[in-house]
Amino acid sequence: KALAELDGGFYIRIREGVSAELFQGLVNGTLDLVLSNVPLEGDVTGLATERLGIVFTTVIAAADHPVLRRRGPKPADFTQTNWAFLNYANVSGWAKGFLLSNGFPEPAIEVETNSTHMLRTLVLRRRYLTIVPPALFRDELAEGTAKTLIAPSESFQRPIGMTYRTPASPKLGMILDALRKHVDDGEVQQTEPALRLSRR
C-alpha cells in the first residue's frame, strides 16, 4: 500500500526470498532495501537498519483441516499433525520452543521451504500446519478459508524492520519515508484469532 501511493517515475523490482540471501544482495549491491523479521547480524559498512514494529507469529491451518473438525481442539490433539515451515534463521529451533511452550507436542516437520507461495499452497491443501505472521494468509483469514489458532497476546513476537544501503538515493529515501509513514499510521496491525484452542 505504501508503494502504491508513491508518485510516478519509479521502477521497483520486488524479490522474495530467505533473509540471509536478501541481505547478501544488499552487500553485493543487487538490492537496495530488505524488509524482514530476521535482523541483520553485526554491523556492515554501507548498510543501515531501522526497526518498524513487532510482527506476531502464530499457528495457522486451513479451515477444513481434519484436526479442526473436532469441537474445541486442544494442543494435545495435534500429535499426528504434520508441519511445514519457512526455511530461515533457525526457524525449526524457535518454532519447536514456541509450540512446546503453548502445550503442543513435538512437531513433526515434513517440509521446509523458502517459498511463501509453496508454503501457502501446502497449508491450504489441508495436510500441513505452519507458524507464520498472519499477514501471509490475510486474504484466506478474511475469507474464512484459514484460521489462526493462538491469540496474538500468546503468539511468538519478532521485530520487523528494514535494512537499506546508505547513503540512500533520493528515490530510495522516498520509499523509506513512505514505509515509515504507514507504520506510524498503524498499518502494522494484528487480528484476533478466528479459532481459539481449548486449554482443558
SERO-4910 file (N, C-alpha, C, O; in steps of 0.05 Angstrom, whole numbers):
BEGIN
 pado doro    nc1    nc2    nc3   cac1   cac2   cac3    cc1    cc2    cc3    oc1    oc2    oc3
  Lys    A     17    -24      0      0      0      0     17     25      0     11     45    -14
  Ala    A     39     25     16     57     48     17     69     53    -11     71     76    -19
  Leu    A     77     32    -25     89     36    -51     69     45    -72     76     60    -90
  Ala    A     44     36    -69     24     43    -88     17     73    -88      7     84   -107
  Glu    A     23     86    -65     16    114    -62     39    133    -70     37    157    -68
  Leu    A     62    121    -79     84    138    -87     77    151   -114     62    141   -130
  Asp    A     89    175   -118     85    189   -144     99    172   -166    114    154   -160
  Gly    A     93    179   -191    104    165   -213    134    169   -216    147    183   -200
  Gly    A    146    156   -236    174    158   -240    191    137   -227    216    140   -226
  Phe    A    178    117   -215    193     96   -201    193     70   -218    173     64   -230
  Tyr    A    215     56   -217    215     28   -226    224     12   -203    247     14   -194
  Ile    A    206     -5   -192    212    -21   -168    210    -50   -175    190    -60   -186
  Arg    A    232    -64   -169    232    -93   -173    232   -106   -146    250   -101   -129
  Ile    A    212   -123   -141    209   -136   -114    218   -165   -116    209   -180   -134
  Arg    A    234   -173    -98    244   -201    -97    237   -213    -70    240   -200    -50
  Glu    A    228   -237    -71    221   -252    -46    243   -273    -42    253   -285    -61
  Gly    A    250   -278    -17    270   -298    -11    276   -300     18    265   -287     35
  Val    A    295   -318     24    305   -322     51    321   -297     60    336   -286     44
  Ser    A    318   -289     85    331   -264     94    361   -264     89    372   -243     80
  Ala    A    374   -285     95    404   -286     91    411   -281     62    431   -267     57
  Glu    A    396   -292     43    402   -287     15    397   -258      7    412   -246     -8
  Leu    A    375   -247     18    368   -219     12    389   -200     23    397   -181     10
  Phe    A    398   -205     48    419   -188     59    445   -189     43    459   -169     40
  Gln    A    451   -213     32    474   -215     14    471   -198    -10    490   -186    -21
  Gly    A    446   -195    -20    441   -178    -43    446   -149    -36    455   -134    -53
  Leu    A    441   -141    -11    448   -114     -3    478   -110     -3    488    -89    -12
  Val    A    492   -129      8    521   -127     10    534   -126    -18    553   -110    -21
  Asn    A    525   -142    -37    538   -141    -63    526   -121    -82    534   -119   -105
  Gly    A    505   -106    -73    495    -83    -89    473    -90   -108    465    -73   -124
  Thr    A    462   -114   -107    440   -121   -126    413   -113   -114    393   -113   -129
  Leu    A    412   -107    -88    387    -98    -75    393    -72    -60    415    -67    -51
  Asp    A    372    -56    -57    375    -31    -42    361    -31    -15    368    -16      3
  Leu    A    341    -49    -12    325    -49     12    314    -77     17    306    -91     -1
  Val    A    315    -85     43    303   -111     51    285   -106     75    292    -93     94
  Leu    A    261   -116     73    242   -117     96    242   -145    107    238   -164     92
  Ser    A    246   -148    133    250   -174    144    244   -174    174    247   -154    187
  Asn    A    235   -197    184    232   -200    213    255   -216    225    254   -226    247
  Val    A    277   -219    209    302   -231    218    323   -209    217    328   -198    196
  Pro    A    335   -202    240    354   -180    240    380   -187    225    389   -210    224
  Leu    A    392   -166    214    419   -169    202    439   -172    225    439   -157    244
  Glu    A    456   -192    223    476   -198    244    501   -181    240    513   -181    219
  Gly    A    508   -166    261    532   -150    260    529   -124    245    508   -119    232
  Asp    A    549   -107    247    549    -82    232    563    -85    205    585    -97    203
  Val    A    550    -76    185    561    -78    158    563    -50    146    544    -35    145
  Thr    A    587    -43    138    592    -16    127    574    -11    102    572    -28     85
  Gly    A    561     12    102    544     18     79    515      9     82    499     14     64
  Leu    A    508     -3    105    481    -12    109    470      0    135    485      3    154
  Ala    A    445      6    136    432     16    160    407      0    165    394     -9    146
  Thr    A    399     -3    190    375    -18    197    357     -1    215    367     12    233
  Glu    A    331     -2    210    312     11    226    290     -9    234    280    -24    218
  Arg    A    283     -8    259    261    -25    269    234    -11    263    231     13    270
  Leu    A    215    -25    251    190    -13    245    168    -21    264    148     -6    267
  Gly    A    171    -44    277    150    -52    296    153    -81    303    175    -93    301
  Ile    A    131    -93    312    130   -121    320    111   -137    302     90   -127    296
  Val    A    120   -160    294    102   -178    280     97   -203    297    115   -213    310
  Phe    A     72   -211    298     64   -234    314     63   -259    297     50   -259    276
  Thr    A     77   -280    305     77   -305    290     60   -325    305     63   -329    329
  Thr    A     42   -338    290     23   -355    303     18   -381    286     28   -383    264
  Val    A      3   -399    298     -3   -424    284    -26   -420    265    -47   -409    273
  Ile    A    -24   -429    240    -45   -425    220    -50   -452    207    -32   -468    201
  Ala    A    -76   -457    202    -85   -482    189   -107   -475    170   -120   -454    172
  Ala    A   -111   -492    150   -135   -490    133   -159   -494    150   -159   -510    169
  Ala    A   -181   -479    144   -205   -480    160   -217   -508    161   -230   -515    180
  Asp    A   -212   -524    140   -224   -551    139   -202   -572    145   -206   -596    137
  His    A   -181   -565    158   -161   -584    166   -174   -605    184   -190   -597    202
  Pro    A   -169   -631    181   -182   -651    196   -182   -647    226   -202   -653    240
  Val    A   -160   -637    237   -158   -634    266   -178   -613    276   -186   -613    300
  Leu    A   -185   -594    259   -203   -572    268   -232   -580    266   -250   -565    273
  Arg    A   -237   -604    257   -265   -614    256   -274   -622    284   -298   -624    290
  Arg    A   -255   -625    302   -262   -632    329   -272   -607    343   -264   -584    337
  Arg    A   -291   -610    361   -302   -588    376   -282   -579    398   -275   -595    415
  Gly    A   -273   -554    397   -255   -544    417   -229   -560    418   -222   -570    439
  Pro    A   -214   -562    395   -189   -577    395   -169   -566    415   -167   -542    419
  Lys    A   -154   -585    428   -134   -577    447   -106   -582    435   -104   -598    416
  Pro    A    -86   -568    444    -59   -573    433    -51   -602    432    -38   -610    413
  Ala    A    -59   -618    452    -51   -646    452    -64   -662    429    -55   -683    423
  Asp    A    -85   -651    417    -98   -665    395    -81   -664    369    -88   -677    350
  Phe    A    -59   -649    370    -43   -645    346    -19   -665    344      1   -659    331
  Thr    A    -21   -687    358      2   -706    359      8   -718    331     31   -725    326
  Gln    A    -12   -721    315     -8   -734    288     -7   -713    266     -8   -720    242
  Thr    A     -4   -688    273     -5   -667    253     23   -662    241     43   -663    255
  Asn    A     24   -657    215     49   -652    201     52   -621    198     32   -607    195
  Trp    A     77   -612    199     82   -584    198    100   -577    174    117   -592    166
  Ala    A     96   -553    163    113   -542    142    122   -514    151    106   -498    161
  Phe    A    148   -509    148    159   -484    158    174   -469    135    184   -482    117
  Leu    A    176   -443    138    194   -428    121    222   -434    131    227   -436    155
  Asn    A    241   -436    112    268   -444    118    286   -419    121    298   -411    102
  Tyr    A    287   -408    145    304   -385    151    312   -384    180    296   -392    197
  Ala    A    336   -375    185    346   -367    211    336   -384    234    322   -375    252
  Asn    A    344   -410    235    338   -428    257    308   -429    263    300   -431    286
  Val    A    291   -429    242    263   -429    246    254   -454    261    236   -453    278
  Ser    A    267   -477    256    259   -502    269    263   -500    299    246   -509    315
  Gly    A    285   -488    307    291   -486    336    271   -469    351    260   -478    371
  Trp    A    266   -444    341    248   -427    356    219   -436    353    203   -432    371
  Ala    A    212   -448    330    185   -458    326    178   -480    345    157   -481    356
  Lys    A    197   -499    349    193   -520    368    189   -510    396    172   -519    410
  Gly    A    206   -491    404    203   -479    430    177   -465    434    164   -467    455
  Phe    A    168   -451    413    143   -437    414    120   -456    417    102   -452    434
  Leu    A    120   -478    402     98   -498    403     98   -511    431     77   -515    443
  Leu    A    121   -520    440    122   -533    466    113   -515    488    100   -524    507
  Ser    A    120   -489    487    111   -471    508     81   -466    508     70   -457    528
  Asn    A     68   -472    485     39   -468    484     24   -495    486      1   -497    480
  Gly    A     38   -516    496     25   -541    501     23   -560    478     10   -581    481
  Phe    A     35   -553    455     34   -571    432     55   -594    436     74   -590    450
  Pro    A     50   -616    424     71   -637    424     94   -630    406     92   -611    390
  Glu    A    115   -645    407    138   -640    390    129   -641    361    117   -661    352
  Pro    A    134   -621    345    124   -620    317    138   -639    299    162   -643    300
  Ala    A    123   -652    282    134   -669    261    137   -652    236    118   -647    221
  Ile    A    162   -643    231    168   -624    209    174   -641    184    194   -655    183
  Glu    A    156   -639    165    159   -654    140    171   -637    117    185   -647    100
  Val    A    165   -611    118    173   -594     95    185   -568    106    174   -555    124
  Glu    A    208   -560     95    218   -533     98    223   -521     71    234   -534     53
  Thr    A    214   -496     66    216   -484     40    222   -454     43    214   -442     63
  Asn    A    235   -443     23    240   -414     24    219   -399      7    222   -375      1
  Ser    A    198   -413     -2    177   -402    -19    151   -398     -2    140   -418      7
  Thr    A    143   -373      1    117   -369     15     94   -379     -1     74   -388     10
  His    A     96   -378    -28     75   -389    -45     72   -419    -40     49   -428    -38
  Met    A     94   -433    -40     92   -462    -35     81   -468     -7     65   -486     -4
  Leu    A     90   -453     13     80   -457     40     50   -453     41     36   -470     53
  Arg    A     40   -432     29     11   -426     29     -4   -449     16    -25   -457     25
  Thr    A      7   -458     -7     -6   -480    -21     -8   -505     -4    -29   -518     -3
  Leu    A     14   -512      9     14   -536     26     -6   -534     48    -21   -553     54
  Val    A     -7   -511     62    -25   -508     84    -54   -509     75    -71   -522     88
  Leu    A    -60   -495     53    -88   -493     44    -98   -519     33   -123   -522     29
  Arg    A    -81   -537     27    -89   -564     18    -95   -583     41    -99   -607     37
  Arg    A    -94   -572     65   -104   -585     89    -86   -606    102    -93   -616    123
  Arg    A    -63   -611     91    -46   -631    103    -28   -620    125    -22   -633    145
  Tyr    A    -19   -595    122      1   -583    139    -10   -560    156    -28   -546    148
  Leu    A      3   -556    179      0   -531    194     27   -517    192     47   -528    185
  Thr    A     26   -491    198     51   -475    197     51   -454    219     31   -450    232
  Ile    A     74   -441    222     76   -419    241     88   -395    225    111   -396    217
  Val    A     72   -375    220     80   -352    205     64   -327    215     45   -330    230
  Pro    A     72   -303    207     56   -280    212     29   -282    198     28   -291    175
  Pro    A      7   -275    211    -20   -277    198    -22   -262    172    -38   -269    155
  Ala    A     -5   -242    168     -6   -226    143     -2   -243    118    -11   -237     96
  Leu    A     13   -266    121     18   -283     98     -7   -297     89     -9   -307     66
  Phe    A    -27   -298    106    -53   -311     99    -76   -291    103    -98   -299    109
  Arg    A    -70   -265     99    -90   -244    104   -116   -249     89   -138   -248    102
  Asp    A   -115   -255     63   -140   -259     48   -155   -284     57   -179   -283     59
  Glu    A   -140   -305     62   -153   -330     70   -166   -328     98   -187   -339    103
  Leu    A   -152   -313    115   -164   -309    142   -189   -292    140   -209   -298    154
  Ala    A   -189   -272    123   -213   -255    120   -236   -271    107   -259   -267    114
  Glu    A   -229   -289     89   -250   -305     75   -259   -328     92   -281   -340     87
  Gly    A   -244   -336    113   -252   -358    130   -241   -385    120   -249   -406    131
  Thr    A   -224   -385    100   -212   -410     90   -187   -418    105   -177   -440    101
  Ala    A   -177   -401    122   -155   -407    140   -162   -397    168   -177   -378    170
  Lys    A   -149   -408    188   -155   -400    216   -128   -398    231   -110   -414    227
  Thr    A   -127   -378    249   -105   -376    268   -114   -390    294   -138   -390    301
  Leu    A    -95   -403    307   -102   -420    330    -94   -408    357   -102   -418    378
  Ile    A    -78   -387    356    -68   -376    381    -71   -346    381    -66   -333    361
  Ala    A    -81   -334    403    -85   -306    404    -59   -290    401    -38   -300    409
  Pro    A    -60   -266    390    -35   -250    387    -20   -246    413      5   -246    413
  Ser    A    -34   -243    436    -21   -239    461     -4   -263    470     14   -261    486
  Glu    A    -11   -287    459      4   -311    466     23   -319    444     37   -340    447
  Ser    A     24   -304    423     39   -312    399     69   -305    402     76   -289    419
  Phe    A     85   -317    385    113   -311    384    117   -284    371    108   -279    349
  Gln    A    132   -266    384    136   -239    374    164   -236    363    184   -245    375
  Arg    A    165   -223    339    191   -218    327    191   -189    317    170   -179    307
  Pro    A    214   -175    319    215   -148    308    215   -149    278    227   -166    266
  Ile    A    202   -129    265    203   -126    236    217   -100    230    212    -80    244
  Gly    A    233   -100    210    248    -76    204    257    -75    176    252    -93    160
  Met    A    271    -54    169    282    -51    142    312    -45    143    321    -30    160
  Thr    A    326    -58    125    355    -54    123    360    -44     95    349    -55     75
  Tyr    A    376    -23     92    379    -10     66    407      1     63    422      4     82
  Arg    A    414      6     37    440     16     30    442     46     37    423     61     34
  Thr    A    465     54     47    470     82     53    495     92     38    514     76     35
  Pro    A    496    118     31    474    137     33    451    130     14    455    121     -8
  Ala    A    426    134     23    403    128      7    400    148    -16    403    172    -12
  Ser    A    393    138    -39    388    156    -62    361    171    -57    346    162    -39
  Pro    A    356    193    -71    331    207    -66    306    190    -69    288    192    -53
  Lys    A    306    172    -89    282    155    -93    280    134    -71    258    129    -62
  Leu    A    302    123    -64    302    104    -42    292    118    -16    277    106      0
  Gly    A    302    142    -12    293    158     11    263    162     12    251    161     33
  Met    A    251    166    -11    222    169    -13    207    144     -5    187    144      8
  Ile    A    219    121    -14    207     95     -7    209     90     23    190     81     36
  Leu    A    232     96     34    236     93     63    216    110     79    204    101     98
  Asp    A    212    135     70    193    153     84    165    142     82    149    145    101
  Ala    A    158    131     58    131    120     55    126     97     74    105     94     85
  Leu    A    146     80     77    144     57     95    142     66    124    125     56    139
  Arg    A    158     86    132    156     96    159    129    108    164    118    104    186
  Lys    A    118    123    145     92    136    148     70    115    153     52    119    170
  His    A     71     94    138     49     74    141     51     59    167     31     50    178
  Val    A     75     56    178     78     44    205     66     64    225     52     56    243
  Asp    A     73     90    222     63    110    241     32    112    239     19    118    259
  Asp    A     21    107    216     -8    108    212    -22     83    221    -47     80    218
  Gly    A     -7     64    232    -20     40    243    -24     18    223    -42      1    226
  Glu    A     -8     18    201    -12     -2    180     -3    -30    190    -13    -50    179
  Val    A     15    -32    210     23    -58    220      3    -65    242      6    -56    265
  Gln    A    -17    -81    236    -38    -88    254    -40   -118    257    -31   -133    240
  Gln    A    -52   -127    279    -56   -155    284    -86   -161    287   -101   -143    295
  Thr    A    -94   -185    280   -122   -192    282   -126   -213    304   -108   -228    310
  Glu    A   -150   -214    315   -156   -234    335   -159   -261    321   -166   -263    297
  Pro    A   -153   -283    335   -154   -309    322   -182   -317    314   -202   -310    328
  Ala    A   -184   -330    291   -211   -340    282   -220   -364    298   -243   -370    298
  Leu    A   -201   -378    310   -207   -401    326   -189   -401    351   -165   -396    348
  Arg    A   -200   -405    374   -184   -407    399   -183   -436    408   -203   -450    408
  Leu    A   -159   -444    415   -156   -471    425   -167   -473    453   -165   -454    469
  Ser    A   -178   -496    460   -186   -501    487   -161   -509    503   -144   -523    493
  Arg    A   -159   -498    527   -136   -504    544   -141   -528    563   -123   -535    578
  Arg    A   -165   -539    562   -171   -560    581   -163   -587    569   -167   -608    582
***
